[in-house]
C-alpha cells in the first residue's frame, strides 16, 4: 500500500509482482469485470434477489482471491528486504498487520 490512502509510510520498493500471482490476479479481475456487468444488468432489470446475492457473493470470492494472491506475492517479493532492514522492519510488520486487519472488516 505504499503511497496509498491510509498507508504506513515506507521507503519505496520496486513493486514487481510474481508472475504467477500477477496472472491469477488479472484472471480474477477479468472475471470480476464480467460479474460486475452481469450484476448491474440484473439489478437494473429487477432480477430475483437471490440471483443478485449469488452474483455478489461470487464477486466477493474473486476479490478475496485477488487479495490473497497479491499478499502472497508481496510477502515473497518485499518481505525479505524489508525485514532485513532495521529501519524498515517495524514499519513493514505494521503495514502487513494493517492490511490483514482491513481484510477482516
N, C-alpha and C positions, 0 to 999 in steps of 0.2 A: 504494500500500500504506500510505497514511497511517493510523497508529493500529493497523495490523495486527501480528500476531506477526512478529518479525524485521524489522520495517520500519526504515527510516532516518528519523529524526525530521526533519520539515519543517513549517513553519508551515502551518496548514490552508488548503486551496484548495477553493473550491466544486467539487464533483465533478459536473459536468454532462457526461454522455457525449453525443457527437454522435448525432443521430437515426438516421443510417444504421447506425452501429456498434451502437447500442442494439437496433435491430430485428434485425440479424444475430445479435447475442449472445443475445437472447431466443429467436429461432428455433432456434439451436443448442442452447440449454438445453432447449427443449421436445423436440427430437429425442433429447437425452441422457436425459431422463426416460423416454421411451418405450423407448429401448435398455436402460436400467438395469432396467426392469421385465421386459423380454424376457430379458435376461441372467440375472437372478435365477431366472426360471422355468426356463430351460434348465439352469442349474446344479442346481436342486432336482430336476429331472426326469432328471438324468443324461444330458443330450443329448450328441451326438457332440462330442468335444473340439475338432475343427477348427471346428465351428459356433460354439462358445463363444469360441474365439480370434478368429474373424472378427468377432463382435459387439464384443468388447473392443477390437479394432483400429479398428472404426468409431467407437467411443466416443472413442478417443484422437484420431482425426481431428477430431471435433467439439470436443473440448477445445482442440486447437491452434487451431481456428478462433476460439473464444472468446478465447483468449489474444491472437491476432493483432488481432482487432477492437478489443479493449479497449486494447491497447498503442498501436495507431494513433490511436485517439480520444484517449488520454492525451497523446500527443505533439502532436496538433493543438490540444487544449484547454488544456493546462497548461504545455507546454514553453516557449512564448514568454515567458510571465510569469516563470516560474522562472529561465530562462536570462538574462533581462534584469536580474534582481535579483542584485547582487554577493553578498548574504548567503545566497541560496538556490541559486545556480548549482552550486556544488560538490556540495552535498547532492543536488540533483536528478540530476546526472550519475551520482553513486554509486548513487542509487535505481534508475535505469534499468539500469545495469550489473548491479546485484544481481538485478533481476527477470529480465533476459535470462539471467544465469547460472543462475538457478533453472530456467528453461525448458529448459536443456540437460542437466539431470540425468537 
